[in-house]
Structure formats: C-alpha cells, structure tokens
Amino acid sequence: MRLCPNNKNSKENWDAYFQGEWERRNGRLQTRLFARYFLETVRLPKSAHTLIDVGCAMGDGLPEIAHHYKHLQLHGCDISPRAIKQARQDYGHIAAFHQWGFEDIEGDFDIIYCSNTLEHFTQYLDIARALLDHCQWLYILVPFRERVGDRALTPQHDQWHVASFGEGSFDALVTECRAQGIRTWLHSCPGAWSTHEGIQLRWRRAIWQTACKLRHKSFPAVPEKMQIFYELEAVRW
C-alpha cells in the first residue's frame, strides 16, 4: 500500500518496532483489551464461518475471538515478518498466520476484523474498499475523533497516527454501493492506552490548560479517549 511522503508507517519501521518496543509499550496487552471491548459490544453474524484479523500484530486478539466464537476458522495477517513469526509461535494452534499487506490478501473470508490499524493511513478509504473485496462483513476499530491537544490530528512525519475518525468516516462506501450499510458503536477502553500515551496526554492537557488561561478562556473538559467500532456489510454482486 502506497504511503503519503510524511508517513512513518513503513514495513521496515514496523518490523523494527516489533523487535522490542511493541512489548515495552504494552502493545500485546492493548491488542487483547481492544478485542475484549469489541466482543462485549458487538455480536458477530451467526452465519459466519471464517475470520481474518488484518493487521494482527503478534496475534493477541485472536485468542479472545476464539474464546467467544469457537466455531470460527481463524486467520491473521500482518506486514511484519517479525510479528507473524511470534504469532505463529504463540497462537499457531488456533489460527493460520500470513505475512500479508493489504494488497497481498488471498481468498475470501466471511469476516475481516481490523483493529487499530487504519488510523496509520491517510488513504483509509482505499484500504477499506480493498478489504471489502475479500469479505462479507468488515469490522474496523479505530480511535474516535482523535486530537492532539486542542487541535485536530493531522499527518506528521514523526507520528504513527495520521487519520482521525467520526461516525461518517466510511459513508462514502455506501454512496458508492461498495457497502450495503454501516453500523457504529462507541466504547471507552480503560487500560487499553499505553502508559506512554497517558503521560503524553497529561502533558498536552497541562499545556492546553495553560494556554487557555493565558488567553483568558475557560478550560473545557477533555473527554475520555474512546474507540469507534464500525460494521460494514459488503455489496456482493
């Protein structure tokens, strides 16, 4: 998948990140917690038999799905060879893992589950279009209306997240007749944000509050970080 010039989310950067930084920043725990919050909120279609976790990292969300949906045949894929090697080692007994990017996915699946991945790409609509070609139901989990202090999130060369999402972020896919419809759910995710992110957020709040005081403006409450879950049902011709 082609990246915009200032996006640091390259295959090489991610593979290096999975060498140790991912676990030091509790990436594995976050993956599992996001899956738990999703599964306690969303009911997957009973007719589904296959599911692939796209952007699965080290596969830590799949045991949660396996626990709730024992009948599903599970797969996971990620662009990082290091992450896939670890996923096969830890969870190869419950899922098949593939070193695939978005454009490498082979075959069709009843469900694609894509957790906290599309916020790394400005061309998230193109990615969703491609994913809908491989599934009947696409589930997308991303941060809701992510901001940096008092500013809307914009692509920065030193940031992992480059896209912000609201309720209507994928409505164009319905207009284009790529999806039959979209459902959304909002969910707070206590404990799923890393300590590092929490420290950064506290500093941003302090800076924002100081700036508001200097401008003689009231300091609005900062909402709790939320996730938005999307269900897109593909149009099958």
C-alpha positions in Angstrom: 0.0 0.0 0.0 1.5 3.3 -1.1 2.1 5.8 1.8 2.0 9.5 1.8 5.5 11.0 1.9 5.5 12.0 5.6 4.0 8.8 6.9 6.4 6.8 9.1 4.3 3.7 8.9 6.6 1.7 6.7 7.1 -2.1 6.7 10.7 -1.5 7.9 9.7 0.8 10.7 7.0 -1.6 12.0 9.3 -4.6 11.8 11.9 -2.7 13.9 9.2 -1.6 16.3 8.1 -5.2 16.9 11.7 -6.1 17.9 11.1 -4.9 21.4 9.4 -1.5 21.6 5.9 -3.0 20.9 6.1 -5.1 24.0 7.7 -2.4 26.1 4.8 -0.1 25.3 2.2 -2.9 26.1 1.2 -3.4 22.5 0.2 -7.0 23.2 -2.0 -6.1 26.1 -3.6 -3.3 24.2 -4.4 -5.7 21.3 -6.1 -8.1 23.7 -8.0 -5.4 25.5 -9.4 -3.8 22.3 -10.6 -7.2 21.3 -12.3 -7.8 24.6 -14.1 -4.4 24.5 -15.2 -5.1 20.9 -16.5 -8.6 21.7 -18.5 -7.4 24.7 -20.2 -4.8 22.5 -20.6 -6.3 19.0 -22.3 -9.6 18.1 -20.8 -11.3 15.0 -23.1 -12.8 12.4 -24.1 -16.3 13.3 -23.7 -17.4 9.6 -20.0 -16.5 9.6 -17.5 -19.4 9.5 -14.2 -17.7 8.7 -12.5 -14.6 10.1 -9.2 -13.0 9.4 -7.6 -10.4 11.7 -5.9 -7.9 9.3 -3.0 -6.1 10.9 -3.0 -8.7 13.7 0.5 -7.7 15.0 1.5 -10.7 17.2 -1.9 -12.2 17.1 -3.0 -11.4 20.6 -6.6 -10.5 19.7 -7.3 -13.9 18.2 -7.5 -15.9 21.5 -10.2 -13.6 22.6 -12.2 -14.2 19.5 -11.6 -17.9 19.7 -13.0 -17.9 23.2 -16.2 -16.3 22.2 -16.7 -17.9 18.8 -15.3 -21.4 19.0 -16.7 -22.4 15.6 -14.8 -19.8 13.6 -11.9 -20.8 11.4 -9.4 -18.1 12.3 -6.6 -16.4 10.3 -4.3 -13.4 11.0 -2.1 -11.4 8.8 0.4 -8.6 9.2 3.1 -7.0 7.0 5.8 -7.5 9.6 7.7 -10.9 9.4 8.8 -10.5 13.0 5.3 -10.1 14.2 4.0 -13.1 12.2 6.8 -15.3 13.4 5.8 -14.6 17.0 2.1 -15.0 16.3 2.7 -18.5 14.8 4.8 -19.4 17.7 2.3 -18.4 20.3 -1.1 -19.0 18.6 -0.4 -21.3 15.6 -2.6 -23.9 17.3 -5.7 -21.7 17.0 -5.1 -19.7 13.8 -3.3 -19.7 10.5 -1.0 -16.7 10.0 0.2 -15.0 6.9 2.7 -12.3 6.1 0.4 -10.1 4.0 -0.1 -6.5 3.5 -3.5 -5.1 2.4 -2.7 -5.7 -1.2 -1.5 -9.3 -0.7 -4.6 -10.8 0.9 -5.6 -14.0 -0.8 -9.0 -15.6 -0.8 -12.4 -14.6 0.7 -13.4 -14.6 4.4 -16.8 -14.1 6.0 -15.4 -11.6 8.4 -12.4 -9.2 8.3 -11.5 -7.8 11.7 -9.2 -4.8 11.5 -8.3 -3.3 14.9 -6.4 -0.1 15.4 -4.7 -0.2 12.0 -6.4 2.3 9.7 -5.5 5.3 11.8 -2.0 4.8 10.5 -3.0 5.6 6.9 -4.4 8.7 5.2 -5.8 6.5 2.4 -8.0 4.5 4.8 -11.0 4.6 2.4 -9.0 2.9 -0.3 -7.9 0.3 2.1 -11.5 -0.3 3.3 -12.6 -0.7 -0.4 -9.9 -3.3 -0.9 -10.8 -5.2 2.2 -14.5 -5.3 1.3 -13.5 -7.2 -1.9 -12.4 -10.1 0.4 -15.2 -10.4 2.9 -19.0 -10.2 3.6 -18.6 -8.2 6.9 -15.8 -5.7 7.7 -15.2 -4.6 11.3 -13.0 -1.6 11.8 -11.8 -0.5 15.2 -10.1 2.9 15.5 -9.7 5.8 17.9 -12.7 8.2 17.9 -12.1 11.8 16.9 -8.5 11.7 17.9 -6.9 15.0 18.6 -3.5 16.4 19.6 -4.2 18.8 22.4 -6.7 21.3 21.2 -6.0 20.6 17.5 -7.4 18.1 15.1 -5.0 15.3 14.3 -3.1 15.9 11.0 -0.4 13.8 9.3 3.0 14.5 10.9 6.3 12.8 9.9 7.1 11.8 13.5 3.6 10.4 14.4 2.2 7.0 13.9 -1.4 8.1 13.8 -2.3 10.2 10.7 -6.1 9.9 10.4 -9.0 10.8 12.7 -12.4 9.1 12.6 -16.0 10.1 13.3 -19.4 8.4 12.7 -19.5 9.2 9.0 -15.9 8.4 8.0 -16.9 5.5 5.8 -20.3 6.7 4.5 -18.8 7.2 1.0 -18.6 3.4 0.7 -22.4 3.2 0.9 -22.8 6.0 -1.6 -20.5 4.1 -4.0 -22.5 0.9 -3.4 -19.5 -0.8 -2.0 -21.2 -1.4 1.3 -24.9 -2.2 2.0 -24.9 -0.3 5.2 -22.8 0.7 8.2 -23.4 0.4 12.0 -21.3 2.1 14.6 -20.7 1.7 18.3 -18.7 4.0 20.7 -16.8 2.4 23.6 -14.4 3.7 26.2 -11.4 1.5 26.6 -9.9 1.9 30.1 -6.5 0.3 30.4 -6.0 -0.1 26.6 -4.0 3.0 26.1 -0.3 2.7 26.9 1.4 4.4 29.9 3.5 6.5 27.4 0.4 7.7 25.7 -1.2 8.6 29.1 1.8 10.6 30.1 1.8 12.4 26.7 -1.9 13.2 27.1 -1.4 14.6 30.6 1.3 16.9 29.4 -0.8 18.0 26.4 -3.7 18.8 28.8 -1.4 20.8 31.0 -0.1 22.8 28.1 -3.6 23.3 26.7 -4.9 24.5 30.1 -2.1 27.0 30.5 -2.7 28.4 27.0 -6.4 28.8 27.8 -5.6 30.7 31.0 -3.2 33.0 29.2 -5.9 33.8 26.6 -8.4 34.3 29.5 -10.5 31.4 28.2 -12.2 28.7 30.2 -10.6 25.3 30.0 -13.1 22.8 28.6 -13.2 19.3 30.0 -11.2 16.8 27.9 -13.3 13.8 27.1 -12.1 10.3 27.8 -10.4 8.6 24.9 -12.9 6.5 23.0 -12.9 3.9 20.3 -15.4 3.7 17.5 -16.3 0.3 16.1 -17.7 0.0 12.5 -19.6 -2.8 10.9 -19.7 -2.6 7.1 -21.6 -5.2 5.1 -20.2 -5.6 1.6 -22.3 -5.4 -1.5 -21.9 -8.8 -3.3 -22.8 -8.7 -7.0 
